[in-house]
Amino acid sequence: MTRTLPGRGADAARGVDAGRGLDTARGVDAGRFREALAVHAAGVVVITAQNDGVPVGLTATSFSSVSLAPPLVSFYVDRSSTTWPSLRGAGHFAVNVLASDQSDVAARFARKGVDRFAEPTRWRPGPLGAPLLLDVSAHLICLPYDTSDVGDHVLVVGLVAEAAVHGASRPLLYHQGRFGRFLAHPS
């Protein structure tokens, strides 16, 4: 299926925006796309779940609120993720909103081949069993709501069943390939 921009006519159907010289069929190359996205700061969360008694989790910088009524949130996970099959099979998941001093936690849950829940990770089972990381800014307990394949990722939408805020600590941010802290401008 060829996607076209509305009102662009035959050139758009061929994937060319003649007025601007844009290739709308393929899009920008992956390297340029990553470079452009790197200047956008994103909050950092760790998504956790328990499947067949085994805790699983991954770091996500694609977390976003979706809707207030019903209360929905979303994140994206790479289809090639080895953690995704276990997350997908869980009856619920937790979103752990990381505080600015938790870059080590974010890095640990982004790594492959390590027991992410072993020391020094600090966690406890949540009310429905999903692991809740300690010292985070907030927890959201979510029920699976919807998933959709989007490009090389899966869009995961969760219905927030419970939310807890644990303090007004500053968020952990991800910017230009590194974790960092938010500094507010003086009012």
C-alpha positions as CSV (number, residue, x, y, z in Angstrom):
1,M,0.0,0.0,0.0
2,T,1.3,3.4,-0.9
3,R,0.6,6.2,1.5
4,T,0.0,9.6,0.1
5,L,-0.3,13.0,1.5
6,P,-3.8,14.5,1.1
7,G,-4.2,16.8,-1.9
8,R,-0.8,16.1,-3.5
9,G,-2.2,14.3,-6.6
10,A,-0.3,12.0,-9.0
11,D,3.2,13.0,-7.7
12,A,2.2,12.1,-4.2
13,A,1.0,8.7,-5.4
14,R,4.5,8.0,-6.8
15,G,6.0,9.2,-3.5
16,V,7.4,12.5,-4.7
17,D,6.3,15.9,-3.4
18,A,7.3,17.9,-6.5
19,G,6.8,21.2,-4.7
20,R,9.5,20.4,-2.1
21,G,11.5,17.6,-3.6
22,L,10.6,15.3,-0.7
23,D,10.5,11.5,-1.1
24,T,7.3,10.7,0.8
25,A,7.3,7.0,-0.1
26,R,10.5,6.0,1.8
27,G,11.0,8.8,4.3
28,V,14.3,10.1,5.6
29,D,17.1,7.6,6.1
30,A,17.5,5.9,9.5
31,G,20.8,7.7,10.5
32,R,19.3,11.2,9.8
33,F,16.1,10.2,11.6
34,R,18.0,9.1,14.7
35,E,20.1,12.3,14.6
36,A,17.0,14.5,14.5
37,L,15.2,12.5,17.3
38,A,18.3,12.7,19.6
39,V,17.7,16.4,20.2
40,H,14.3,15.7,21.6
41,A,14.5,15.0,25.4
42,A,12.3,12.2,26.6
43,G,11.2,11.0,30.0
44,V,12.5,7.5,31.1
45,V,10.3,4.7,32.5
46,V,10.9,1.0,33.2
47,I,8.0,-1.2,32.2
48,T,7.7,-4.3,34.4
49,A,5.5,-7.4,34.5
50,Q,5.5,-10.9,35.8
51,N,4.8,-13.9,33.6
52,D,4.7,-17.4,35.0
53,G,6.2,-16.2,38.2
54,V,9.2,-14.6,36.4
55,P,9.7,-10.8,36.6
56,V,10.5,-9.1,33.3
57,G,11.2,-5.5,32.4
58,L,12.6,-3.0,29.9
59,T,13.5,0.6,29.7
60,A,11.3,2.8,27.5
61,T,11.7,6.5,26.4
62,S,8.6,6.3,24.2
63,F,6.1,6.5,27.1
64,S,3.2,8.9,26.7
65,S,-0.3,9.6,28.1
66,V,-3.0,8.9,25.5
67,S,-6.4,9.7,27.1
68,L,-7.9,10.9,30.4
69,A,-11.2,9.2,29.9
70,P,-10.6,6.3,29.9
71,P,-7.1,6.7,31.5
72,L,-4.7,5.3,28.9
73,V,-1.0,5.4,28.5
74,S,1.3,4.0,25.8
75,F,4.8,3.0,25.0
76,Y,6.6,1.4,22.0
77,V,8.7,-1.8,22.1
78,D,10.9,-3.1,19.3
79,R,9.4,-6.2,17.7
80,S,12.8,-7.9,18.1
81,S,12.8,-7.4,21.8
82,T,13.4,-10.6,23.7
83,T,11.5,-9.2,26.7
84,W,8.4,-8.4,24.6
85,P,6.9,-11.9,24.4
86,S,6.9,-12.2,28.2
87,L,5.4,-8.7,28.6
88,R,2.8,-9.5,26.1
89,G,1.8,-12.7,27.9
90,A,1.4,-10.9,31.3
91,G,-2.1,-10.0,32.6
92,H,-1.0,-6.5,33.6
93,F,2.2,-4.4,33.7
94,A,3.6,-1.5,35.7
95,V,5.1,1.7,34.5
96,N,7.9,2.8,36.9
97,V,8.5,6.6,36.3
98,L,12.2,7.0,37.0
99,A,13.7,9.8,39.2
100,S,16.7,11.8,38.0
101,D,19.1,9.8,40.2
102,Q,18.1,6.5,38.6
103,S,20.2,6.4,35.4
104,D,21.8,3.2,36.7
105,V,18.4,1.5,36.8
106,A,17.5,2.7,33.3
107,A,20.8,1.4,32.0
108,R,20.4,-1.9,33.7
109,F,16.9,-2.5,32.2
110,A,18.2,-1.5,28.8
111,R,21.0,-4.1,28.9
112,K,20.7,-7.6,27.4
113,G,22.0,-10.7,29.1
114,V,21.7,-9.6,32.8
115,D,19.3,-10.4,35.5
116,R,17.7,-7.0,35.7
117,F,16.0,-7.8,39.0
118,A,19.1,-9.0,40.9
119,E,21.0,-6.8,43.3
120,P,21.5,-3.8,43.1
121,T,17.9,-3.5,41.7
122,R,15.5,-2.7,44.5
123,W,11.9,-3.8,44.0
124,R,8.8,-5.3,45.6
125,P,5.8,-7.1,44.2
126,G,2.9,-4.8,43.3
127,P,-0.8,-5.4,44.3
128,L,-1.4,-7.6,41.2
129,G,2.1,-9.1,41.2
130,A,4.0,-6.9,38.7
131,P,7.4,-5.8,40.1
132,L,7.4,-2.2,41.4
133,L,10.8,-0.6,41.4
134,L,11.7,1.3,44.6
135,D,12.6,5.0,44.9
136,V,10.8,5.9,41.6
137,S,8.7,9.1,41.2
138,A,5.5,7.2,40.4
139,H,3.9,3.8,39.6
140,L,1.1,3.2,37.2
141,I,-0.5,-0.3,37.2
142,C,-1.9,-1.0,33.8
143,L,-4.2,-3.6,32.2
144,P,-3.5,-4.4,28.5
145,Y,-5.9,-2.3,26.4
146,D,-4.6,-2.5,22.8
147,T,-1.5,-3.3,20.7
148,S,-0.7,-2.4,17.1
149,D,2.2,-3.1,14.9
150,V,3.7,0.2,13.7
151,G,6.8,-0.1,11.6
152,D,9.5,-2.1,13.4
153,H,7.8,-1.6,16.8
154,V,4.7,-2.6,18.6
155,L,2.5,0.2,20.1
156,V,1.3,-1.0,23.5
157,V,-1.6,0.9,25.1
158,G,-2.5,0.2,28.8
159,L,-5.6,1.1,30.8
160,V,-4.3,2.7,34.1
161,A,-6.0,0.8,36.9
162,E,-4.0,2.3,39.8
163,A,-1.6,5.2,40.1
164,A,0.7,6.3,43.0
165,V,2.9,9.3,43.1
166,H,5.9,9.0,45.5
167,G,7.2,12.5,45.5
168,A,8.0,15.5,43.4
169,S,11.5,14.4,42.5
170,R,12.9,15.6,39.2
171,P,12.5,13.2,36.2
172,L,15.2,11.2,34.5
173,L,15.6,12.4,30.9
174,Y,17.1,10.8,27.8
175,H,18.8,13.2,25.4
176,Q,21.4,12.7,22.7
177,G,22.1,9.2,23.7
178,R,22.6,10.0,27.4
179,F,20.6,10.1,30.6
180,G,20.4,13.5,32.4
181,R,18.4,15.7,34.7
182,F,15.9,18.4,34.3
183,L,16.8,21.9,35.5
184,A,13.9,24.3,35.6
185,H,14.3,27.9,34.4
186,P,14.0,30.5,37.2
187,S,10.4,31.9,37.3
